[in-house]
Amino acid sequence: MNPSKLNTLLILLLSTQVFAQEQDNPFDVFMDELTPSYDIKVESFEYDKENEVNGRRGSFSFTNFNVVNSSISTQLNNENGVYDADIYMINRRIGFINDNFKFAYKLRDTDFEFIDSIKYGNLLSTHFVMNRDEIFMNSEAIEFREPRTYIKALNYELNCGRHPDYQLNDGQGLISGCMNY
């Protein structure tokens, strides 16, 4: 065999092998997309406990719901309203129900106690972003009431950096980024 043809064949075989080795993990392509983050655009959110232990608590309407964390990745586009739903709390589960679907999630005891303590919540035209770089919230109207806290604001905007010691997208990350940075 001609040495130049052999070199060409060898290069092709080696480059194919290298390409195949690079593609062994099909999820590598998605790693940037799977960085923990929240990006949620809410049209309206209404929550009212009304002293009920179990039952309907409110409604939720959104255009985009993108949540990525260590256990779930959800990316929903809801411009046509198909995912708009009523909110229910039943047997320590939070549920979202409409004519097209039913979704329920069992809450940890501490999460249930916090959500169950909320008396009233309302959001109107709200965009919330929380990722490794920023914490951002812009809302036409926000109202929130629980036993120790009452917040009501119109045309509200929150824009925070991240505290280098608290990078998780949780309550401590939110407080550390916005109050201590």
N, C-alpha and C positions, 0 to 999 in steps of 0.2 A: 504494500500500500504506500502511496505517495506520502512523505512526511508532512507536507502542508495539509493534505486531506485528513491525515491522522490527528494533527494539531487542531484542526477545525472541529472534527468529531469529538475529540477530547474536551475542548472548550465548551461545546454545546452540552455534552453530558454533564460536565462539572457545573455549568451555570444552571442547568435544570435541577441538579441535586441541591445546589445552594438555595434556589428559589423554593423548592419543596421543603427544605428545612426551615426557611423563614416563615412559611405558611402553616406550620404544624399546629399552632394555636389560633383557631379562627376567631377567638374573642379579642385578640390583640387589636384588631381593627376598631373595636368598640371601646377600648379603655378610656379614651378621652371623653366619650359620651357617658361613661359610667363613673365619673368623678362625682362623689357625693354632692348633691345640690338640690335646691328647690326652686322652681320657677312656676308660679301659679298666678293666673289671672282670673279673678272672681268677679262675676257680674253682680251677684247678690248672694248673701249668706245671712240667714235669719235663724236664731236659736233662742228658744224660750222654754225653760224647764217647767214652769207652771206647777211646781210641787208634785210632779208625777214621778213615780219610781220607774215605771216602764211605759213606753209609748212614744208617740210622735213628738219630736223636739223642735223641728224647723224645716228649712229648705236650703238647697245649695244649687247655685247656677254659676257656671264658669265657662270660659272660652278655651283656656289651656291649663293643663294640670300635668306638670313634669316633675316627678319626684324620683330621685336616685339616692339610695343609701346602701348599707352593707347587706340588706336582706331583700330589697325589692327595687325594681326599676319600672316606673309607670310613666308613659307618655301618651296623654290623651288630648286630642283636638276636639273641641265640643262647639264649634261655631254654629252647628245646626241644632244644638240643644238636646240631643239625644240622651246625654248623661245627666241632665238636670234631675234632681231627686229630692225626695223628702228624707229627713234625718230622723232616725229612731234610736232609742237606747232601750235595749231589752236584755235582761240577764247579763249585765256587765259587757255587752257587746254594743258597738256603735254600728249602725246599719244605714245604708243609702239605698232607697227603693224607688223605682218608678215602673212604668208599664213595660220597659224593655229589659230590666235587669234587677237583681237583688244582690247586694254585697254587704257582708257583715264581717267585722273584725273584733275578736275578743281582746279586750284591753287588759293590760297588767293592772294590778290593784292600785298602784300609785297613779297611773294614768286615769283609771276610772274615777278615783276619788277627786282628782283635779277637775275632770270634765263634769262630773256630777255636781261639783260645787258651783259651777257657772250658772248664774240665774238667767242671764240674758246676754246675747251677742248679736251684733249686726255689722255687716260690711257691705259697702256699695262701691262698685267700680274700683276694685283694689288689685294692685299688682305687687306680689311679694317675691323677692329673690334672696336666696341665701346660699352662698357657695364659699369656696376657699378664699376668695378675694374680697367679697363684699356682703353686706346685709342691707337690703333696700326694700322699702315699702312705701307705696304711694296709694292713697285712698281718698275717694271723694267724701266718704263718711265712714266713721268707725265708732262703735259703741260697745262697751264690754262691762259687765257687772258680775262680780262674785263677792263673797262675804267681806273681803278686806279691800277690794279695789273697785273703783268706778272710773271709766275712761270714756269721754265723749269728745270727738274732734271732727271738724269739717276740713276738707282739703288738706289732709295730713300727709306729711312726707318724713320718712326716716331714712337716713343714708349714713351707714357706719362702715368703718374698716373692720379688720379682724384682729383680735388680740393674738400674738404669736403663741401663747401658751394654751389657748382654747380654740382649736380649729374645728371642733366637731359642730355639726349642724343640729344643735340641741338648745335647750333653754340656757344652759350655762354659756355656750358659745355666743348666743344672742346678747345676754347681759354683759358678758366680758367685752365683746366687740363694741357695743354701743355705749356702755357706761364707764369703762375703764381704759379705753384705748387712747 
